Amino acid sequence: MKRALISVYEKEKIEKIAAALHRAGWEIVSTGGTAAYLQGKNIPVSEVAGITKFPEILDGRVKTLHPLIFGPVLAKKTTGHLKQLEEFGVGKIDMVIINFYPFEAAMEKKAGDLDAMLENIDIGGPSLVRAAAKNFKDTIVLVDEKDQAPVIAAIEGNGDIPLELRKRLAQKAFAYTSFYDSLIASYLAAGLEGPPDFMTIGGRRTQSLRYGENPHQSAFLAISDRRSPFHTIDQLHGKELSFNNILDLAMVYELLNEFQGKKHFAAVVKHQNPCGAALAAGQLTAFQNAFAGDPQSAYGGIVGFNHCLEAETAAAMAAIFFEVILAPDFADEALTILRKKKNLRLIRMPAGYMEKVDFKTIPGGFVYQSRDSRAFDVEAFELKAGKPLGKKEKADVEFGWKIIKYVKSNGIIIVKNLQLIGVGAGQASRIDAVELAIGKSQSPVAGAVLLSDAFFPFPDSVELAAKHKIAMVVETGGSVRDTDVVLAAQKLNVSLLFTGIRHFRH
C-alpha cells in the first residue's frame, strides 16, 4: 500500500486530493489538526504519533521531526533502503503534501509583534518538503493546490506520476521554501545596522503580463510583500498590463506618495521619466498644468493623481491618448466617462506603501541599495549667491526637489509656479541636459527655478540659465570647481542653492 503524509496549515485545500488518494487505496498519515479535519470529512487517517510512538511536544513545535518520518520520506525504492525501513517497522512514504504556517499573512497584521512572528515560522513543514524534494524520484512533493489536478489525474489513470512532473514539483518545492525563508530573513533584517551578508529576493508570481519590454519577451509580476498595493492590482478597466506599464506605474506611485496632502497633484510619466507635473488648488487645473508641461511627450503616457479622480478631470482627459490612469479612487461618473475608451487601463491604488530597498540585476547577481528616501529641509539648503528664498521660490524648490529624483541622470528640470515646464533626462553631459530642458519648455523660463540632480562640473550651465533669465539654480554642490560656479552665479545675478543631497537615478 502506498502512503501519503499530509500536514498542512490551510486544511480546506487538501480535501479533494485526500479523497482521491483514499479512493485509490492509499494510506493517509497526518498530524493532529490535519488528521482531525480529514476524519471529519470521513477520510480515514493514521496519526503520525502512531508511527513514531512519540507525542507532539512543546506546544506542537515538534510533530513530524522524527527518524521514522524522515526515513520513509528520504528512502529510495531500493532493496537496501526498503529493508532498513522494514527493520524499523515502518513503510515507505510515497507522497508529502504540505503548506506552511502563514508567516507571509502574519506580516500584514503582526509585524510589530516579534513573538507572534516567531510562532509563525514553520520548521517541520519546510524540513519535510526539502526531504521529499531531494528524493523526488521516489517521493512526490506537493506544496501548491494548483498542482493537485495533474497528480490526481495520474493516480486515477495508470497510478504512476511521470518523472518530469515529479521534477517540476520538486523545483517548485525548493523555490517555495526559498521564498518562505526569504520573507523571514527580510523581516529579521529590518532595523539591523548595515546590510546582511547573505541576501535573497523572494517573490510570488501574482499575474502574467501582456509582454516584456518588447512584444517578443515574456513577463510576469512577482510580489514579496502582501502589504504592497501591487500584490493585487485593482484594475477597473482596460487591457492587460505590460512590463513597461508596471515599471511606469511603480514610478508614478512613488511620485504620488511624495505629494500626499491637501493640494491636488497630477503627474504624467513617459518611459520612466516625468514629462509633466503640477500642484494646484483644483484637480482639473493640476492636470491641465501637468499636461501643458510637455503635451507631445505625454502622448501614450501614464497619468497619476493624489486624490480621487473627479468627473470634470476625466472629461478633460477623454480625448487624449493615455496608456494608464492611476488614482487612489475614481468617482462613478469619471469611470463612466473613461470606460468608453476600450483599452485605457484604470488602476485604483491607495497611497502610503513605502519601499525601503532597491535591487537591480546584473549578470549572475544583483546590486543592492537603500531607497532614495532621505528627508530634506529647504531651509537647510545653502544659499551661495543671490537673494534668500521668498515664499514662492521656496514652494517651487520644494516641489522641484521632490520631482528631480525621479528623472533619469543626468537630469535637469525647470519649475515655475508649482508646474514642471522643462525636463532634460538621461543625458551623458550635464550641459546637454540643461539645453534639453530649456529647449523642451513649453512656457517662458524667465523667472523659473532650474534644478539639477547633481553638481555642475563647470559654470557653463549657470551661464546658460542666466542667458535665458532663469532666476534660481539648485544643485548639490561638491564639485572641485564649485568656486567657479558660485562666482558665475554672483556675476550673472542668478540665485544659487547648494542642497548637499544628490539624486542620481540610473
Summary of the structure (lengths in Angstrom):
residues: 506
radius of gyration: 29.8
end to end distance: 60.3
largest distance: 95.0
contacts: 1647
relative contact order: 0.06
helix: 39%
strand: 20%
